[in-house]
Amino acid sequence: MNTKVFIDCGANAGQSIDNFIKHWNDWAEYDILSFEPNPTLHENFKKYLKHENIKFFPVATWIYDGDIDFYLSTQHTYGSSILNTKSGNSATPIQVKCVDLDKIIRQYSIDDYIILKIDIEGGEYELLEFLLSKNTFDYVNVLYIEFHTHKVCKTIEDDKFLLNALAAYPNLKVISDSWNRLNFL
């Protein structure tokens, strides 16, 4: 049987996992991989320890394996970013680990069913371009993506360019730019 996978990039406090469990009757059949680099949020993932299918990684999903600067939000516990240009974040970064998302996805078969959620506070532009260059979306069935256009000096045209590139993957369903949809409501 093919593996079902939910990859949660920018997991914050676990809201997407909670909503995935709430809205997917077969959630227990999925490998749930949750990635969140903000150290102030890691305690929130202890509640999932009792579920063998849920794995938490205190790292950022990115375009390489290694370390990266991470700018904590000065306004609340969400909105931190790898971008120093994102509004509302500290000018002084902390160092966090990052992992190559393409490598994570390619651990699975092209025949597996992969749901990918990306809410990484502006980093989605470079990450999507990287994944597109690697044809990673041949492996992904559903992409939930939140664009942070105005918070990182991007335009609607930047969003449309990426959405058009994603449309070239006939087996990929893309759901974009809605907080409610990203939380599976």
FITOR-462472 format. One record per atom (N, C-alpha, C): residue in three letters; x, y negated, z. Coordinates in steps of 0.1 Angstrom, whole numbers, plus 5000, padded with zeros to 4 digits. Example, Ala and Ser with C-alpha at 12.3 -4.5 7.8 and 13.67 -1.06 7.14 Angstrom:
<recs>
ala513250575078;ala512350455078;ala513250335078;ser512850225071;ser513750115071;ser512950005079;
</recs>
This chain:
<recs>
met500850125000;met500050005000;met500949885000;asn500549774993;asn501249654992;asn501149575006;thr502249505009;thr502249435021;thr501549295019;lys500849255029;lys500149125030;lys501049035039;val501248915034;val502248825041;val501648685042;phe501648625054;phe501348485055;phe502648415061;ile503148325053;ile504348245057;ile503948105060;asp504248065072;asp503747935077;asp504947845079;cys505247755070;cys506347665070;cys505847525076;gly506447485087;gly505947375094;gly504847405103;ala505047505112;ala504047565120;ala503447475131;asn504247375135;asn503847275145;asn503547355158;ala502347345163;ala502047415176;ala501347545174;gly501247595162;gly500547725159;gly499147705154;gln498747585150;gln497347565146;gln496947655134;ser497947665124;ser497647745112;ser497447895115;ile498347945125;ile498148085129;ile496748095136;asp496448005145;asp495148015151;asp493948025141;asn494047935131;asn493047925121;asn493048045112;phe494248095109;phe494348215101;phe493648335108;ile493948345121;ile493348455128;ile491748435129;lys491348315130;lys489948285131;lys489148305118;his489848275107;his489048275094;his489448395085;trp490448475088;trp490748595080;trp490448715088;asn489448795085;asn489048905092;asn490149015092;asp490949015082;asp492049115081;asp493449065085;trp493448955093;trp494648895097;trp495648985104;ala495249085111;ala496049185117;ala496849275108;glu496449275095;glu497049345085;glu498249275078;tyr498349145082;tyr499449055075;tyr500649055084;asp501849045077;asp503049005084;asp502948855084;ile502948795096;ile502848655098;ile504148605102;leu504748515094;leu506048465096;leu505848315098;ser506248265110;ser505948125114;ser507248055117;phe507447945110;phe508747865111;phe508447725116;glu509147685127;glu509047555132;glu510347515139;pro511047405133;pro512247365139;pro512247275151;asn511047215154;asn510947115165;asn511047185178;pro512147175186;pro512347245198;pro511247215209;thr510647095208;thr509647065218;thr508347145216;leu508247215205;leu507047285202;leu507147445203;his508347485206;his508647635206;his507847705217;glu507547645228;glu506847715239;glu505447755234;asn504847685225;asn503547715220;asn503447855213;phe504547915209;phe504548045202;phe504648165211;lys504848145224;lys504848255233;lys503548335234;lys502448265231;lys501148325232;lys500948435221;tyr501848435211;tyr501748525200;tyr502548655202;leu503348655213;leu504248765215;leu503548905216;lys502348905220;lys501649025222;lys501249085208;his501349015197;his500949055184;his502249095176;glu502449225173;glu503549275167;glu503749225152;asn502649185146;asn502649135132;asn503048985131;ile503148915143;ile503448775142;ile504848755147;lys505648695138;lys507048665142;lys507248515141;phe507948455151;phe508248315152;phe509748295150;phe510048195141;phe511448155139;phe511648005142;pro512447975151;pro512647835155;pro513647765145;val513347765133;val514147705122;val513347635112;ala513947555104;ala513347485093;ala513447575080;thr512447575072;thr512547645059;thr513047545049;trp514047585042;trp514747485033;trp515347555021;ile516347495015;ile516847535002;ile518247615004;tyr518647625016;tyr519847705019;tyr519847745034;asp520747845037;asp520847885051;asp521947805057;gly521747755069;gly522747675076;gly522147585087;asp522747465087;asp522347365097;asp521847245089;ile520947165095;ile520447045088;ile520046945099;asp520146815095;asp519646705104;asp518146715105;phe517546685117;phe516146685119;phe515746565127;tyr514846485123;tyr514446365129;tyr513146375136;leu513146375149;leu511946395157;leu511046265156;ser509746295156;ser508746185156;ser508846105169;thr508645975168;thr508645895179;thr507245865184;gln506245915176;gln504845875179;gln504045995185;his504446115183;his503646225187;his504446355185;thr503846475188;thr504546595187;thr504546655172;tyr503846585163;tyr503846635149;tyr504446525141;gly504846555129;gly505446455120;gly506946445119;ser507646525127;ser509046535126;ser509446585113;ser510746545108;ser511046575094;ser512546595093;ile512946655082;ile514346665078;ile514746535071;leu513846455067;leu514046325060;leu514246215070;asn515346135068;asn515546025076;asn514745905072;thr514145915060;thr513345805055;thr511845815059;lys511445925065;lys510045935069;lys509645835080;ser508545765078;ser508145665087;ser507745735101;gly508045655112;gly507645705125;gly508545805132;asn509745825126;asn510745915132;asn511945845137;ser512645915146;ser513845865153;ser514845845142;ala515745745144;ala516845715135;ala518045805138;thr518045875149;thr519145965153;thr518646105152;pro519346185144;pro518846325142;pro519446415153;ile518746535154;ile519246645161;ile519646745150;gln520446845154;gln520846955144;gln519947075147;val519347125136;val518547255137;val519047345126;lys518747475128;lys519047575118;lys518047565107;cys518447605095;cys517547615084;cys517747745076;val516747795070;val516847915062;val516347895048;asp516947965038;asp516547955024;asp515248025022;leu514147945019;leu512848005018;leu512748105006;asp513448074996;asp513448174984;asp513848304989;lys514948314997;lys515448445002;lys514448515011;ile513748435019;ile512648495027;ile511548555019;ile511148485009;ile510048535000;ile510448654992;arg511748654987;arg512248764979;arg512548894987;gln512348885000;gln512449015008;gln511249105005;tyr510249044999;tyr509049114996;tyr509049144981;ser508049234978;ser507949274964;ser507049174956;ile507249164943;ile506349084935;ile504949134935;asp504749264939;asp503449324940;asp502749304954;asp503449244963;asp502849214976;asp501949094975;tyr501149074985;tyr500148954985;tyr500748854995;ile501148744990;ile501848634998;ile501048504998;ile500648465010;ile500048335012;ile501148245018;leu501448135012;leu502448045017;leu501847905020;lys502147865033;lys501647735037;lys502847645039;ile502947525033;ile504047435034;ile503447295039;asp503847265051;asp503547135057;asp504747085064;ile505747035057;ile507047005062;ile507446855061;glu506446775062;glu506546625064;glu507546555055;gly507246575042;gly508046505032;gly509146595025;gly509646695032;gly510646785026;gly510046875015;glu508746875014;glu508046955004;glu508446924990;tyr508846804987;tyr509246764973;tyr510446834969;glu511546824976;glu512746894973;glu512647044974;leu511947094984;leu511747234985;leu510947294974;leu509847234969;leu509047284958;leu509947284945;glu510647174943;glu511547174931;glu512547284931;phe513147314943;phe514047424944;phe513347564941;leu512147584947;leu511447704945;leu511047724931;leu510647614925;leu510247624910;leu511447654902;ser512647604905;ser513847634897;ser514247784899;lys513847844910;lys514147984912;lys513048084908;asn511948024903;asn510748104899;asn510148184911;thr510348124923;thr509848194935;thr508348214934;phe507648124927;phe506148144927;phe505648254919;asp506548334913;asp506148464907;asp505748554918;tyr506248534931;tyr505948624942;tyr504748574951;val504348454949;val503348394958;val501948394951;asn500948434959;asn499648434954;asn498848314957;val498948254969;val498248134973;val499248044980;leu499147914976;leu500047814982;leu499147704988;tyr499247685001;tyr498647575007;tyr499747465009;ile499547345003;ile500647245004;ile500047115008;glu500647055018;glu500346915021;glu501446825017;phe501046725008;phe501946625003;phe501946505013;his503046445016;his503246335025;his503646215017;thr503046195006;thr503346094995;thr503845965001;his502945885007;his503245755011;his504145745023;lys504245845031;lys505045845043;lys506545865039;val506845905027;val508245935023;val508545865010;cys507845755007;cys508045674995;cys507945754982;lys507045844981;lys506745914968;lys505445854963;thr505045894951;thr503845844944;thr502945964941;ile501745934937;ile500746034933;ile501346104920;glu502046034912;glu502646094900;glu503646204904;asp504446184915;asp505346284920;asp504546414924;asp503346394930;asp502546504934;asp502046574922;lys501546494912;lys500946554900;lys501946634892;phe503246574891;phe504246644884;phe504446784890;leu504546794903;leu504746924910;leu503547014908;leu502346964909;leu501147044908;leu501047094893;asn501447014884;asn501447064870;asn502447174868;ala503647164874;ala504647264873;ala504147394879;leu503447384890;leu502847504897;leu501747564889;ala501047484881;ala500047534873;ala500547634862;ala501847634860;ala502347724850;ala502447874855;tyr502147894868;tyr502148024873;tyr500648074874;pro500248154864;pro498848194863;pro498248274875;asn499148344882;asn498648414894;asn498748344907;leu499048214906;leu499148134918;leu497948044920;lys497348054931;lys496247954935;lys496847854944;val496647724940;val497247614948;val496047534955;ile496247514967;ile495247434975;ile496147324981;ser495847194977;ser496747084981;ser496046974989;asp496846904997;asp496546775002;asp495246765011;ser494946865018;ser493846855027;ser494146915040;trp494146835051;trp494346885064;trp493346995067;asn492146985064;asn491147085067;asn491447215060;arg491847205047;arg492147325039;arg493447395044;leu494447315048;leu495647365054;leu495347445067;asn494347415073;asn493947485085;asn492847585083;phe492547615070;phe491647715065;phe490247695069;leu489847575070;leu488447545074;leu487647525061;
</recs>
